Amino acid sequence: MEFLLLWADNLDDALGAVRHLAPKILSFLAAFALFALTGFALMLAPEATLAVIGLMLSVPLLEHLRRRRASPAKRPSSED
């Protein structure tokens, strides 16, 4: 009987750990799947895949430029 209680306690601890680590495990699996799909897409249609990758990489650059233009530039005054 004690063996079953210890087994149930260990199982409960293991399920708690898996529940706690589930987001990290799922994000790793999603990243690995995207990496594999990117390699597969590069073999099937390299031009279209590279165009999509270039578009995705240019979005943060364009957002940075938009924010830089929108914020007022702090220029030192010439009255000093």
Secondary structure, 3 states (H helix, E strand, C coil): CHHHHHHHHHHHHHHHHHHHHHHHHHHHHHHHHHHHHHHHHHHHCHHHHHHHHHHHHHHHHHHHHHHHHHCCCCCCCCCC
